[in-house]
Amino acid sequence: MVARIQKNKKGIFTGQVIQSALWSALRKFHPAVQMKNPVIFMVTVGALFCTGLLLRDMLQGRSSGFTAQITLWLYFTTFFANFAEAIAEGRGKARADALRQAKTHTMARVLVNGAEQKIPAGELTRGMVVVCEAGDQVPGDGEVISGIASVDESAITGESAPVIRESGGDRSAVTGGTRVISDRIEIRITAEPGHSFLDKMISLIEGAIRAKTPNEIALTILLSILSIVFLLAVVAILPYARFSEAQGGIAGASEATSIPLLIALLVCLIPTTIGGLLSAIGISGMGRLMRANVLATSGRAIEAAGDIDVLLLDKTGTITLGNRMASEFIPATGVDVWRLADAAQLASLADETPEGRSVVVLAKEKFNLRGRELLAQHGNFVPFSAVTRLSGIDIPMTEANPERIIRKGAAEAVRALVLSRGGVYPVEIGRTVEDISRRGGTPLVVAENKQVLGVIHLKDTVKRGLQERFADLRKMGIRTIMITGDNALTAAAIAAEAGVDDFIAQATPEAKLRRIRDEQAKGHLVAMIGDGTNDAPALAQADVGVAMNSGTQVAREAGNMLDLDSNPTKLIEIVEIGKQLLITRGALTTFSIANDVSKYFAILPALFGGLYASTKFIPSGVEGLSTGAATSLWKPETADGLITSTSAAGPLAALNIMGLQSPESAILSAVIFNALIIIALVPLALKGVKYRAEGADRVVLKNLLVYGLGGLITPFLGIKLIDMAITAMHWV
């Protein structure tokens, strides 16, 4: 379902999306919706005012086709702005419908005093424990508290490969709407009805809870202030123009500056382009993030992603492939390598980490060590712990064998253990550990009783292409910090190979939180990704906290973004999407403000080209001008009261640099272009300006050259072409 939708490469304007958006655009004419966008609301009020004037004229037995056309195109301006927002919303409706299909009304098997009871999934409350077996749909969001199972999450993530969910650890969270495909698990429900992950995701996709972001609010305020300034300027034009016409002795003053024409001037001068596209840009930004399988709890998080300048990245799985595997046994002087491998394998039987399992495999492959389970039955396992950083086994003494206390783990932990037992930590082992760390490997030391047997060399591989990506981030002014539990030497080697700017070695939850707070205290915006309960404090503190969908419920609730794919490298992509959102908004704002310049040269000459003319009134229809009159830049055949008072050219007529055919066509062309440019820019608003990793200075320069200069030139060409078209079709 969602997988097909996510990977759909069809164009923006599909038939289904257009049909839905058309009806939605009409519904958005409701005043409650219009008032949320002050700029477009002003256009709508102007259209309604013109409609009232048309009705008044019709009741008085007179009508103006020219005014009717202006009124119609004002409505089109509002409609196109609504349509842009509706298109952005419509692109997510298909995904929301697919998610609703995943949110079916199933029956939940609730455990009550050890017995199962079936109740509708919608009646589940936080704290209830439900049972799911192979073939069952998970009835609600929760955390596995018992058992292990394979879960099909394709309805949520779009990935067909099942994932493992088990109690304890960092992969215990399950989502309602997914399906169990093997084994049996018990789940504690963590979400109240109507507040599940699917409910939140559907609401976000459909815009039901989309709030304006801080930058969007600030830009809306700026656009509103600009609109008010233009409104006051246009209101002041009416008395000024009439006074000037009266002083110049020009007749028809009340006709030359009619209310519909002043409304047309106002609409063309206020930033309607960005006003009509602003909401669509924000919605599409969230949509791009969701198509990357990332759920943001708010647009604020997306904007913060575009503004961050510090990235905290976990080493394992993000910078490296995450498959640290045992590659070599390095025995201490006087110790046989077989003995080292034997002890290392025994110590790893209780270590369920990938590293521990790789030690068992390496010992089996290199030395054919088998049958460890039988031997281990006589010993006590010591499971690996992040606190002790050790794992091992205690084999009691028997008649045939002495007591064996075997430990394997971090060099510092083993060293402290050996010294506490009265043993000696060889200098050569220290040098081996440093050498492995310096080469970017991870050393594990093995000891038996008081004797250090040797070192296990674990290798991890830095992902290809990361150096280039980190270099691109550096160009944008973003500093990268690697987080790792390795010692400082290993961390430094990996950091140098990957090309990160800094690292945190032997990281603890407190160290991560402290580093984030320190960066924020210096005025930086910080992003981090994590999946475990120990990551929750840092995720909550970070400006952008990306939690893994496979992580614990605590981590998922702490972050303000959720990566459905549980891909640690997704953080870099999130930053790029946030940057693209901000760049797109800035580019279209630049274009919108720049393209208003051309409208001065279209409407102002049409309204006031006859002011301060060198000749007195000459009736309309006169073919030429009297001797000494200035040459007119407008054709003398005018109508609807536009400069009918004179066919002579005043000083302002020189502004008609586009050579527009008539005052009527000039005004109508500007109004039509003002409406059409909104719909023409919808694809750019939805797809976003193409993102490139560049510094802020280059981005601003390119913005000014492409969208600033383009915003100046495009309207001159567009208005001229429209003027030629409507003149040829005799619309004026």
N, C-alpha and C positions, 0 to 999 in steps of 0.2 A: 504493500500500500504506500506507505510513506517513502519507501525506497524508490519506487517508481516516480513519485512526485519530485523527490529531491533531485533525481538524476535526469529530470525532464529538461531537454535542451531546446524546447520550442520557444518561439519568440514571446515578447511581452504581450502583444495584442492578439491573443487567441480569441476565437469567436465567443467562447463561454465567458471569458474574463470581461470582454467588452460589453456583452449583453448585461452581465451583472453590474458592471460599473456604470452603465448608462442609467439604470433605474436608481442605483445608489446615489448618483450625482443629482438626480431630481429630488430625491428625499432630503438631500443636504441643503436644499433651499430653506429648510425650516429655520426660523429666526434663532432658536436656541443653538443650532449648529453654526450658523453664520457668524454669530457674535464671538465665537472662539477665535476667529481670524479677522482682526480689526480692519486690515487693508481691504480684503474682499468684501467685508460687510459694508464698507463705505461705497464700494462699487454697486452692491445690491441696492443700497438706499438711493444712490443716484439713478439707477434704472427704474426703481419704483416712482421716484419723483418725476422722471420724464414720462412715465406711463400716465401719471396723474395729469400732467400738462396735455398729453395727447387726448385723453378722455375729455378734458375741458374744452379743447379746441373742437373736437367732434361734436360736442353738445352745442357749441356756438356756430356750427355749420361751416367750419374751416378745418383744414387738416394739412399737415406737412409730411410728405413722404420722406423727406430728408431727416426730419426729427425722428420719424418712426424707425428708420434704419439705424440711427445712432442708438435709440433705445434697445432695439433688438440685439445689437452687437454688445451693448453693456450687459445684457442678460447672458449672452454667449460667453463673455469674459468670466462671469461668476460660474457658469456651467462648466467651462473648461477647467477652472481651478478645482471645482468639486470633483470633476472627472479624474483629474490627476491624483487626488487623494483616494478616490474610489478604486482606481486601477492598482495603486499600491496596496490597499487593503485586500482587494480581490485576489491578488497573487497568493495570499496566505490562506484563503478560505478553503482551497482544495486540501491543503495539509490539515487544517482544522477538522474538516469532514472526515479525513482518514483517521485522525486521532479519536474522533467520536466513535468510530466503528470499533476501535480498540477498547473504548470505555463502554463495554456492553454491560447489561444488567445480569450479572452472574450470581450464583448462590455461593455463599462463603461457608466453609466448614469450620465453625468456631469451637475451640476447646473450652468446655466449662466443667470444672472439677474432674478433668481427665476424660470426659465423654464428649463426643462430637455432636454439635447441633447445627443445622443448616438455617441460615438467615440470608436475606437479600444483601448483596454487597453494599448497597447504599445505606444500610443501617449500621455498618461497622463504625466503631468509635475508637479513639486513641486508646491504646493499651490492650485491646483484645488480641487474643492469640488464635491464629487460624492455621489450618493444615492444608498443604498443597502436595499432590502427588503427580506423577507423570500424566500429562494430558490436561491438567487443571490450569485454569487461568488465574493468575494472581489477582485476588479481588480488590486489593488496595495497597497503597504505599506502606512499606514496613521494613523491618530488619530481621534477618534470619537469626533465630536464637537457638535452633537445633537442626542438625543435619547438613547435608551438602547435596546440591542438585545442579543439573544443566538447565539453563533458562534461555528461552528464545525471546530476545528483545527487539526483533526486527520491526515490530509495530511502532517502536519508539525511536530506535536509532537508524533503521533502514539497513542494518547489517544482518545478513542471514546466518552467520556463524554463531552458534550458541556460546554462552559465557557461563562460568562457574560461579555460583553463589553459595557461600558457606557461613556458618556461624563463627563469630570471632574474626579478628583481623580486619583488613581494610576493604574486603569485598563481600560485605554482608547485606548491603541495601538492595531491595527489590522494588519494582515499580508496578503499580496497578495497570492491568492491561497486557502485561507480558505473560508468557506461557511456560510452565514447567514441563520439560520434556524427558526428565529421568529422575529416579529416586524420590525421596520424600523429605520435605522440610517443614519446620514450624516457623511461623512469621508473627512477629509482634507488630500490630498496626501502629503507625506513627502519624497518620494524618486524619483529621476530622472530615466528615462528608462535605463535599464541595470545595475542599482545600487540598486535594491531591495534586500530584505532579501534573497529571493530564489536565485537570481542571485549570490549573494556572497556565499551562502551556497554551491551551485553547483560547483562554481569555487574552493572553498576550498576543497571539497570532491575529486574532480578530480585532485587536485594538481596544477591547473593552476596558482595559485598565491601563492603557498607554497614557502616561502623563508626559507633559512637555518637559524636555530636559532643561537644565539651567542655561545653556548656550542658546537653545531655541527660544526660551522665555526672554532672554536678553535681546536677541535679534528681533523678536516680535515687538518688544517695547521700542527699539530703535526705529523699526519700520512704521510703527504707529505714530511716533513723534514726527518723523519725516512727512507722513501723510497729513498730520494736523498742520504742520508748517505750510505745506502746499495748499491745504484747504483755506487757511487764512490769507495766503497770497492771492488765490483765485477770487475769494470773496472781495478782497480789496481792489481787484481789477475792475469790477463793474462800475463803482462810482468814479474811479479814475478815468476809465475809457469814456464814460458819458460826459464827464467834465471836459476832457480833451476834445471830444467831438463838438461839444457845444461851443467851446472857445474857438475852434477852427472853423465854425460855421458850416459843419457838415450835417446834412439831413440824415434821418434814419438812425439816429444814435441808439434808440431802444432796440432796433432790430439787429444791429451789428454785434451786440453782446447779449444775445438771448440766453436764458437759463440753460437750455439743453446743451448749447455750445460750451458754456463755461463748465458744465458737468463733464463733457467730453474732454476738455482740457485738463480738469482735475484728475480724471481716471487715467489719462495718458501720462501724467506727470508723477503720480504716486507709484511706489515700487510694486505694482501688481504682479509682475513676473515672479519674483522671489516670494511674494506674499501668497501666490497661488500654489507654489511648488514646495514651500517650506515644510508643510506637514508630510507631503509625499516623500521628501528626502529622508525625514526621520523614520517613517514607517518602513521604507525600503532598506534603510540601514539595518534596522532590526531584522528585516526579512533576510538580508544577506547573511547575517549572523546565524539565523535559524537554518538557512540552507547549508551552512557549514556545520550543522548539527550542534549548535551551541545555543542554550537558552539563557537569555539575560533577564533578570528580574525587573529591569527598568532601562529606559534609554539613557539614564545618567551613567550607568556602567559602561555603555558603548562609547559615550563621549569621553569618559575618563580613560578608556582604552586608547583613544586617539590622542590624549594629552599626556600620557605617562612618559616618564623619562628614566625610569629604573625598572628593570625586569629581573625578578628572582626566578631562576629555573633550577629544578631538581636535576641532578646529574644523571641518575639512572633512568633510562627510558626516554629522556628528553635530549640530553647532550650525547649520551652514549646509547648503544643499542640495548643496554640493560641486561645483557646475558653474560654476566661475569662468571666465567667457567674456570675450573681448575685445569691448568695446563702443564704444571710441572711440580714434582716433588724435589726439594733441595735439602738433602740431609745435612745435619751438623757433622763436624769432624768426628770420625770414629763410629758413626751410626750408619748401619746398612740401610739403603734406600727402601728395601723391602719392608724392614721394620717400621720405617716412617710411614709408608703407605698403609701398612696394616693398622697402625694406631690411628692414622688420619681417618680411615674408613670407619673404624669402630666409633670414633668420636663424632662422626657425621651421621650416624644412623638415627640419632634423635634430632638432627637439624633438618627441618622441613623447608628451609629456604632453598632457592635454586642453586646457590653456591654450595650448600651442604650436599645436595643431591649430586652435583657435578663432581664432588670429591669422591663419593662412592663409585660413580661411573668410571672415573679416571683410574682408580685403584683396581677395579675389575678389569678394565681394558688392558692396562699395562702389566699387571701382575697376576691376573686371573684369580683375584681374591673373591671367594664365594662362601656361601654358607654362613654368612655373618649372623643371620637371624637366630640360628641355633645357639651360637656362642653368646649372643646378646641376651638370651633368655635368663642367663645366670647373672646378669648385671643390672644395675640401676641406671636408667637413662637420665641425663641432665640436658633438657631441651635448651635450644638456643634462646637467649634473652637479650633484648636490646639494652637492658640495664647492665648485666654482667658482661655482655659481648663475648660469651663463651658457650660452647656446647661440649658434651662429652659423655663418658660412661664410667661407672664405678663397678669393677668386677671384683667380687670378694675372693679372698684367698681360699684355695682348695688344697687337697693333698698333692695334686699334680702341678698346680700353678700358683705363683705368688699373687698377692693383691696387685691390681692394676688400676690406678686412678689416672685416666686419660682426659686431657682437655685440649680443645682446639679453638682458636679465636684470635681476636686482635692482639697485636704484638704487645701493647702496653698492658692489656689485661692478663695475658699469659705470663709476662715478666713479673707483674706484681704477685701473681699466684705462686710462681716458682720461688721467688725470694721469700715470700711469707712462710713457705714450707722448709726454708733453710737451704734451698738449692742455689745453683749458680746460673746466671743468664750469660751465655757466651758472647764475647765481643763480636765474633764473626757473624752471629745470628743478627745482631744489630746492624752490621754492615749490609748483610743480605736484605734485610727489611728495607733499609734506606735505598738500596740499589733498585729493588722492585718498585718501590714507591716513586723513585725518580723517573723511572721508565713509564709511569702511568698505570702500573699494575696495582693489585691489592694483595698484600702479604697476610697470610694466616699462619700463626706459629702453633706447632704441636708439641705438647709436653706429656711425659708419662712419669707419674710420681714427682720426683724432684728434678728430673732430667729433661732438658730441651732436646727434642729429637730432630727438629728441622723446620722448614718453612714450605708452605704451599703457595704457589704463584697463581693468583687469579687474574685473568685478563678480561678487559672490556674494550670495546671498540667505539671510537668517536664516529658519529654519523657523518656521512659525506655531505658536503655542501653547507655545513653549519658555519664554517668560517666566513664564507661569503655572505650568509644571511646576517651574521653578527656584525660584519663590516657594514652592511647596509643599515642596520639599526644604529650603528655608531654615527653614520652620516646624518641620521635624523636626530642626533643628540640623545639617543637612548643608551643608557649604560646597562650592561648585562652582568648579573651576579649569579654564579653557580652555587647551589646548595648541595652539600654532600656529607655523608657520615664518615667518609674516609679521613685518614690522617692528613696533616698539612702537606706533606711531601707528595702524596698521591694526588691530592686536590690540586696542587700547583702544577703538576705535570699534565693532568687532564685539562686544566684551565688554559695552559699555554697551547696545547694541541688544538683545542676547540676555538680559541680566540676570544674567550670571554674577558671582560674587563677586571673582574674581581671574583673572589670565591669565599664561601664560608665553610670551613672544614669542621669535622666532628660536630655537625649541626644538631642542636637540640631544639625542642619547641620554644624554649626561652630565648635561645640565640636567634632564631628566625624572627620572633616577635620583636626582640630588642633591635635588630638590624632594620626592620621595617619602620619602627618608630623613630630611629635615628635619621633615616633618610627623609621621612616626612617632616621631621623637625627642621631639616635644612631646606624645606620648601619643595621637595620632590614629590611626584605622584608615582606610586609603586604598584606593580602588578605581580601576582604570584599564582602558582598552580599547585594543587595538592589533592590528596585523596584520603588521608588517614585522620583519625581522631586527633593525633598529635599535631596535625597541620591546621586544625580548626582555629586556634587563636590567631595565627598569622593570616589565614584567609579572611577572617572577620576584620582584622586591622588594615589589610591592604586596600588600596583604592579600587583595584580590580582583583577580586579573588575568584579564581576559576577552580571549581570543584569537579572531580571526576564523577561520572555517573555510576561507576563501579565502586566508588568509595563508600565510606561510612555515612550514615544518616547525619551525624554531627557535622561532618565536613560539608555535605551537600547543603545543609541549612546555613552554614557559616559564610559560604561564598555568595557573591552576587551574580555569578554566572555558573552554568552547569554544562560541561562538555559531555554530550551524549555518547560520543565515540570513545571517551576515556583515553584520548590521545595526548600525551604530555606535550608534544610539540605544537599543539593547537594554539597555545598562548601567543606564539609569534603571528599566526594568522589572524587572531583576534585583534592584535595591535594594528595590523595592516587594514582590517575592516574599519576600525575606529578612526584611523587616519583618513581613510577614503571618505568616510562620512563627513568629517570636518572640512576636507578639501573640496568636496562636492558642494557643500553649503556655501563655503567662501567663494567658489568659482561662480556659482549662479547668482549670488548676491552682487558680486562685481559686475556681472553681465547685466543684471536687472537695473542697477543704478546707471551704468554707462549707456544703456540703450534709450534712456529717457532724454538724452541730449538731442537726438535727432527730432524728437517730437516738438521741441522748441521751434525748430526750423520748418515744421509743417503747420502747426496750429496757430502760432502767434502771428505769422504773416497773413494767414487766412482771416484772423479776427481783426487785426489792426493794421493791415497793409495800407489802408486808405487814410490813416491818421496823418495829420500835418502835411497833407498833399499840397502841391503848389497851385492847384486849380480848384475852383469852386465846383458846386454840384453839376454833374453832367448826367442826364437821364440814361438809364440802362438801354443798351441797343445802339448807342451812337458808335459809329465805326472807328472814328479817329478822335484824337484829342485836339483841343484848341492850340493855337500857336503859343509856344512858350511852355506848354505843359510837359511835365516829366513823362517819360515813356513808362507805360504800365507793365508790370511783370505779370499781371493777371489778365485773362481775357475779359473784355468788357461785358460779355453776356453772362450775368450773374443772376441768381434767384434766391428765394427763401430769405431775403433780407441780408445776405452776406455782401458787404461792401457795395450795395446797390447805390449808396450815397455818392460814390465817385468811381470813375474809371481811371483816375489818376493815381500814380504811385507815390505813396508816402515813404519816408525813410525806412520804416519797418518792412516794407515790401522787399527790400534788398535781402532779407533773411530767407527768401524763397530760393535757396541755392539748389534745391532739387529740381526746380523747374516744373513743379506740379501744375496740372492742367487748370484747376480752378480752386477757389477757396473751399467749396463744398467737397470736392474730391480729396483735397488735402486733409481736411478734418476726418472724413469718413475713412480714408486710407490709414491714418494714424490709429483710429479706434479699432479697425479691423486687424491691423498688425499687432496691436496691443493684446488682442484676444488670441490670435493664432499663435503667437510666439510661446504662449503658455503650453499649448498642446504640442508644439514642435519640440519643446524641451523636456517633455515627460520621459522619453526613453533615457535621456542623460540623467535625469533625477533618479530614476529607478535603478539604472545600471551603475551609476556613480562615475565620477571622473576617474580615468585610468590612474591607478596608483603606481608611483615609482619612489623608490627609496632615495630621497634627496633632502638636502638641508632646507631649513625654513626660508632662507634668503632666496634660493633657487625656486622654491614653490611659489613664493610671493611674486617674483619676477615673471615666472611663466604664467601665473594667474593674471597678472596685469596685461601681459602681451597677448595672450590667447583670448581671455574672456573680457578683459577691459577694452582692448583695442577691437576685438571682435564685437563686443557690445556696442561700440561706437559705429562701426562700419555696417554691420548687418541690417540695422533698421533703415539706414538710408537706402540701401538696395531694395529691401522688402517693401517699404512704403512707396518707393517709386514704381515698382512692378505692380503693386496693388492699384496705385493711382492710374496706371495705364490700362489695367484690366477693367476696372469699374467704369472708366471713361468709354472704353470700347463697347461695354455692355449697356451704356447709357443708364447707369444707376443714378447718376447725378445730372 
